[in-house]
Amino acid sequence: MGAWPQLRETRTVGSERAPGTVIRCGVVDTMLADLAVSVVYFFEKAPHQEVLALGLARALEHVPVFAGRLRTVEDRLEIVCDGSGVPVSSYDVDETLAEAMARVTLPGADLVDHIDATRARTGDLPLLTVRISRLADGGMALGCCWHHAVGDIQSFMLLMRTWSAVVDGRPLPEVLLVEDQDANLDRVLPAEDSGRPGFRLVDAEEAAFLAREVEVSGRANRTVQVYFGDEEIRRMKEDFIGEAGRKLSTGDVLGAHVVSCVRRLDGDEETRWLTLPVNVRRPLDLPPGTIGNLLSEIHLPVPGGSAPYRLAVDIREAIEDFTGTHLNLRANTDFLRGIGRARLAECVPLGFDPAQRRFTVSSWSRFGAYEISFQGRQPVFFSPAANLQLPWVSWLVEGVANTGALWTAVLPARLAAKLRGQEGRALLHRFRAPEDVLPALASAQRKLL
């Protein structure tokens, strides 16, 4: 690529009316405060850049938390909605839309300005970055990175829906800023929940091991993306439902399928644990516009050699009885009260246990990734982007042009190579038929399985 990409402009976009609201981060927000999340939207035709910048400024007035900064007061992490703003950079890239899409998960893709989440805790860095890449064929990549302490995928999508509504002149979504996340949850949580906290204390030896895993993650792991077409998913559901003899959702089936494929290719016959993050807004009857990390988890044992449909049934039953069996937010608070909040830094989420090959599948489906538009132009591809390549982590979201599903997984390099090989492709796509027609942009991506 030579001198590409070429920087055109950098600016800081902020709202003129910063409310100064202070958000006291909750336990889950703080557990995730060393992480940032990076995603990229791709458009076949680039919206006008100045329109995007003006729209973002107005969107940040409605969702000011993304334009704020972090600070620590005593032992509590806080977000100050001070209007410090969001850096927006613009580049020209000598690549076509399909070529840029094919590189989206590579560490050196240069499509997102990644936030150093740990450094941002001191208040020196923004909580959101935006990078606009104008492509050689008239397309655009819109790369966004947000600090996880601000909120989950639904919080980010609320910002994107607001930005889109401003630009295209639609009503803005309702957004609720909660000034004390733990206190807000305390009023709606049942007196008792699963009793199992979502994080654990680790000793010095394990802490050192996990630190090494993070340090070598970029060299030891690879990101794999798989596209499942609509007809392929339909056949998969029919097969699983026929085996199970009960109703299953697309998410149940896809999650069970990809986990089972990975386990089979890994030749792993041990019982391993599967972690499924859950958005608790609906089960706790919280407003959908609430900003924050309103997350709990399902933790399921996966015996070696178990049938994929059986795992799908286990997932469905866990979701149906989530509040009774898996909700753990009260347990988190009780556990932290017992050890002292100052020791939260010594804890790690249960889902991060690479030594035990503990797999996490996060569903980003049905959060509206493809429902945004700028000047009437909708994205044709949405994807997670390489940030911190921790192993055994994956995401499911709607696929190319809002069809089918896209599965993105970070796996040890040897296992990622197996998925890309002939056996892996055949196993992953055992429900695909030769006559299935894939979207042109999916077929054009050589690295998309």
N, C-alpha and C positions, 0 to 999 in steps of 0.2 A: 504493500500500500504506500510505500515511500513516506511522503510528508503528511499523509492523511491519518486521522481526520484533521480538518483545518478549523481552528477556533474562529468564529465570527463575532461573538459578543458574549459578555457576561454581565449580569445585573442582579441586584437583590430586589425581589418583589415582596412587598409587605402591605398590610392594610393601614389606611390612614387613621382608623379608629380602633386602636388596641384597647381591649377592655381592662387589661391588667389582672384578670382573674388568675387565681392561684389554684392549681389542681394538686391535691395531695395524692400521690400515687399509691395504689393498693399493693398488696402482697404479690399478686400475679404480675402487675406492671413492673415491680422492682425485680422480680425473678428474671424478667426478660430484658432488663435494662442494659445488658451487655451485647444485645443483638440489634441489628438493623435488617430491614427487609427490602429487597430490591426487585422491581418488576419493570417490564417494558411493554408498551403498547405499540403496535405497528399499524400505520395507515397507508392505504394505496395512494392517496393524494394529500399532501400536507396542508393543514389549515394555516391561515395567516398567523405569523408569529406574534405580531403586535396584539392581535385579538386574543391570542392565548394568554399573553402576559397580563393584559388588562382584566381578563376573566379570572385569572388566578388571584389577582389582588383583591377583587371583590369576593371571591370564594373564601379567602382567608379572613375576611371580616365575619363571615358566617360560621367558619370553623377555625377560630383563632389559635387553637392549641398547636396546630402544625407550624405556625409562624413564631412560636415561643422558644424558650430556652429552659434547660434543666438546671436545678440547683439542689443541694442537700441542706436541710435545716435540722439540726440535731441528728436524729437517726431516720429521718423521713425524706424520701426523694420527692421533689415537687417540680411541676411545670408551671412556669410563669408566662402567661399569655401577654407578653410585652410588645408584640409586633416587631421583633427583631428581624423577621423576614426570612425569605426562602431564596437561596441562590439559584438562578436560572442561567444555564450556559447553552449556547447555540453553536452547532458545528455543521460543516459540510462534510459528507462522507462519500467516498468514491466507491459505493456499492449499490447494488440493486436491493429492492425490498426482500426478495428471496434470499439473497446472499447475507444480508444483515440478520434476517430471522434465523438462518442456520448457525450463526455465531452467538446467539443470545446467551447461552449458558457457559460460554468459555470465559475463564477468569480475565483474559485480556481483550474482551469484546469492545470495551470503550463505548458502551451505550448507556451507562449509568454512572453518576458520581456517587460512589458508595460512602456512606457515613461511617466514621470510626465511632462506634456506639459507646465504647468505654470512655474515650476522651470527651464525648459529648455530655457525659454526666456532670462535668465540671462547669458547663454553661458556655464553653468556648466555641461550640459548633452548632450548626442548625439541626433541627429535628426533621427536616424534609429538604431534599434536593431534587431539582428537575433538570434534565438534560434533553435538549431537542436536537435530533440529528436529521438533517435534510439529506435525503438519499438521491443517488444519481438518476433514478428514473422518476423523480417527482414525489416519491413516497416520504414517509417520516417515521422515525422511531422516537417515542416519548418515554424516556427512562426516568423512573421515580424511585427514590430510596427514602424510607421513613424510619425513624427511631422507634423500636418496638415498645418502649415505655409509653409512647403516646397512645397506642391502641392496636387492635387486631385488624384483620383483613376487612371486617365490616366497617370499622372506623375509617380506614383508608378509602373504601368505596364510597362512604358518605362524602368525603372531600371530593372525590372524582365526580360523583353525581352532582354535587353543588357546582363545581367548576364547569361541568358540561351544561347545567341548567342556566348558569349565568351567560355563557357564550351563545347558547341557542335560544334564550329568551323563554325558558320554561319556569314553572314555579319551583322554588328551592325546597329541598327535603327538610324535614324537621330534624334539628340537631340539638342534643342535650349535653351540656358540659356538667359533669358532676364534680363538685369541689373536694369531696372526700370519698374516694372509691370504696374503701373498706367499710365506712359508715353506711354508705348507700346499699352495699350488699348485705350488711348486717340486718337491715330492716326487712329484707325479703327472704333470707335464707332460713330453711327449717332449723329447729333447735339442734337436731342431730342429722348428720349425713353419713357417708360411707365410713367415716372415721379414719380413712387412709389419706394422708397428705400427698400432694402432688410433687413433693420434693423431698430430698433426704440429705442428711449430713454426710460428708465424706471425710475420711481421715487424710493425713498429709500424703501418704503413699498414693492413694487413689487420686487425690487432687493433682499430684505431679503427673500421673499417668494421663489424666484428662487434659491437662495443659499441653502435654506432648501431642495428644491427638489433635488438638486445635492447631498447634504449631505446624504439624506436618500435613494438615488436611488438604491443602492445595496440591501437594505432590502425591499423596497416597490415595486420593479418591477422584472419581470422575462422575460427571453428570450425564445422565441418559434421559432422552425424551422419547415417548412413545405416543403415537396417535391412534386412537380407536375410533373407527367410523360408526355412524348411526346404525347401519345394518348389522355390523359386527357386534355392537352392544346389544341390539335386539335379540340376536341369536344367543348371546351369552346369557342374557336374562331368562330367556325361555328354557335353556338347559338347566340353569341353577334352580329356577322355580320348579321345574319338573322333578328334579332330584329332591328338593327340599319339601315339596308338597305344601308350600305356604307362600304368601306374598313377600317379595323382597324388592328393595329399591335399587335403582341404578347404582347409587353410591355403595350399597352393601355388596353388590355383585362385583363392581369394578375393584373395590378395595380388597375383597377376598381373592380375586383373580390375580392381581399384581403381586400381592404378598405370597401367594402360593407359588407363583412362577419363580420369584426370587429364591424362595426356600428350596425349591426343587433343583434349580440350577446351582445353588450353593452346596447341595448334597448334605444339608444339615438336618439331622434326625432328632436333635434335642428339642425339648419344649422351650420356646422363646416367647417373649412378651411383645405384644403389639399395642401401641399407644395411638389413640384417636382423639385429637383435640375436639372439643364441643363448644359451640357458641351457646351460652346460657341465657341469652336475652329471652328467647321464647319460653323455655321451661320455667324460668323465674318470673315471667310476665313483666319484663323490663321493656321500656320503650325501645323500638328498633333503632332510633336515632341516638342512643346513648353512646358517647365516645369513651373508649378505654379498652382494656383487655378483659372482656367479659368471657372468660374461657375457663373451662374445667376439662377433664379428660376421661376417656374410657380406657381401661387397661385390661387387655384380654390375654390369657395364655393361649399359645398356638402350638399344640403337640406336633411333633415331627410326623410327616406322612399323612396328616389329616386331610380329608377331602375338601376341595375348595368350597363346595356348596355348604359344607358344615360350618366353615368359618363365616360365610355370609350370613347364615342363620344366627350364629353367635353375635355377630355385629348387630343384626336387626333386633335381637332380644335385648342386647345391652342398651340400645338407643331407646327402645320402648320402656325400659325400666331404669332410665338414666338417673332420675332424681332419687329413686329409692336405693340404688345399688352403687352408683359410680360418682355422683356429685361429691366433691371434696373441698369446697371452698371454706366451709366451717372448720373442717379438719386442718386446713392450711393455717388458719388463724390460731387454732388451739395449739398446734405444734409449735408455731412461732412464739406464742406466749410462753410455752414451756421452756424453750431454749434461750429466749431473749432475742429481740429483733436485731441486735447488733451481730448475731451469728448467721444472719441470712446470707451473708457473703460466702459462708462456708458450705452452703447448700447447692445442690444441682437438681434440675427437674428429673423426675423418674424416667422420662422419655430419653434422656441423654445417658446412655449406658452402652457405648460401643463394644466394650469387652464381652457383653452378653448378646450382641447383635440385636439389640432392642430396636425394632422398626417403628417409625412414626409415619402415619399417613394423614395429612391435613387436607380436608376437603374445602376448596375455594369455589366449588360449584354453587350456583344459584345466589351468588352475591352481586351479580350484575356486571361482570367484567366487560361484557360486550354491549351493555345497554347505554353506555355513554356515547356522546357525539360532540364534535366541534364543527360548527358551520355545516351541520348535517352530515358530516363524514364520520362513519363508525369504524372502529378498529377491525382489522381482519385477522389479527393475531395478538394474543396476550400471553405472557409467559413470566414465570420467575426468572431471575437473572443471577449469575454467579456472584456471591458475596463471600460468605464463609462456608466452605464446602465440608460441612460436618457429615460423616457417614450415617447411613441408615435413616435418612430423612427424605420424605417425598411429599408431593402435592398433586392433587387432582383438580382440574378445572376444565371448563368447556374448551373444545378444540378449535382448530383453524376455522375462521369465518363463522364462529359460534355453532359449529357442527361437532358431533361426536364428543370425545373427551381427550384431554392431553394429560399424560402422567409424566411428571418430572421427578427423577430420583437421583440422589447422591449416594454412591455405593463404592466400596473398595475397588480399586482399579481392575483387579483380576476378575471380579464378579461383573463389573460393568462391561468388560470385554466379552464375557459369556453371553450377556443379554444381547450384545450387538452381533454375535455370531449366528450361524445358521440355526443351531438348536434353540437358541434364545428367541430368535424372531419367530420360529415355528411355534414355540410354546406360547409366547405372548399373543400371537395372532391365530390361534387354533380355531377361532370362530370367524375369521375373515374368509370370504369366498372370492374366487378368481374374478367373478363378475362385478365385485364391489367397485364403485367409482369413487376415488378419493378427490378431495378438493385440489385444484391445480397447485396451490401454494404448499400443500402438504407433500404432493409428489415431487415438487421442485427442491425440497430440502433433503439433501443427501444423508444428513446425520439423523433425521427424524425417522425412528423405526416404525 
